[in-house]
Amino acid sequence: RGSVPPPFWAFRGGVCLHLRNVVVLLDIDARRKRILYRATHRGTKEADVMIGGFFSAVFAELDPAEFDQIEQLLDEPDPDLVNWLLGRAVVPDRWRGTIYDRLERHVRDTAAL
């Protein structure tokens, strides 16, 4: 029957898959879904619509390299995020040049509709 392959290899239909890559992809997908859930279940309707709307729109194109930054942004309190997005408060410098800029642009563009 031949030798048993290492546990991180799987054979299906004559194709060899490296399961480490599959696990990484599953981890990225799970993290992406967790981000979407956190963005769409904020606690206030305004935040759900603004923040959740943005992340729903860009869900498929989220870059895994941005996940840490996105999760830090989602850790910000809803009142702060909503006030920044509506121009009621000054956005801290730490969020300039980050994913926040894309979020702000999305909210501004969708509000114009």
N, C-alpha and C positions, 0 to 999 in steps of 0.2 A: 504493500500500500504506500510505501514511501515514508519519509520522515514527517513529523508533525511540525508545521510552521510555528514560529514564535507567536505568542498570544496577541501581539499587536498587528498581525496581518490577517486578513480575511479573504477567502477565495469565493467568488460567486460568478457563475457563468463564464469561467475562464478568465475573469478579470480579477486582478489582485488590488485590493484597497488597503491603504495604510490607515488604520483606525485612529491613530493619533491625530491625523488631519480631520477626521470626521468628528472627533471629540472637540477639537478646537472650533470647528464650524458650529456644532451644537451649542457650545458655550457662548459664542458670539450671538447666535440666534436667541438664546435664552436671555442674555443680557439686553439685547435690543428690545425684546418683548417686555422685559421688566421696566425699561426706560419708558416705553410707550404707556404701560399701565400707570406708572407714577405720574406721567405728564397728563393723563386724561382723568385721573382721580385725585385732584388736588385738594378738594375740600370746599372750594367756592366755585360758583358757576362761571364767573368771569375768568378765573384762572383756568378752569377746565376748557373753556372755549378758546382762549388765547394761546395758552401753552400747549394744551392737548391738540388743538387744531394744527399748530405748527409741526409738532412731532408726528402727528398722523400723516401730514402731507409729505414729510421727508423720511418717513419710517424706513423705507427700502434703501435709501441712499446714505443712511447714517454710517459714518466711517468709524470702525472700531477704535481707531487712534483717538477719537474725540470722546469716547465713552466716559472716561474719568471726569473730564471737564463738564460733560452734560449732567452727570450724576451730582457733581458739586453745585451746578446751577439749580438743579431740582431740589437740593437741600435748602435753598434759600426760602425764607418764609413767603407765603402767598401774598400778604399785603405789600411786602417790599417789591416782589416781582411785578405785581399789578401796577403799583405806583410808578415804577420805572418805565414799564411799557406804555403807560398812559401819559407820561411826561409830568407826573405830579411830584416826582422826586428825582434827584440827580443820581444817575447810574454810577456806582463805584468804578473807579479806574480799573480795578482788577477784572472787570467784565468787558472792557473795551477791547476789540480785536479778537473776540472769542465767538463761540457759538451763540452768545447772547445777541450779537449784531445781526445774525441771520434771523433769530427769533423776532427781534424788534422790527426788522424790515418786513417780515411776513405779517406781523400784526398791523403795521402801518398800511401795507398793500391790501390786505383783506378788509380793513376798516373803510378803505376808499371805495369798495364795491358797493 
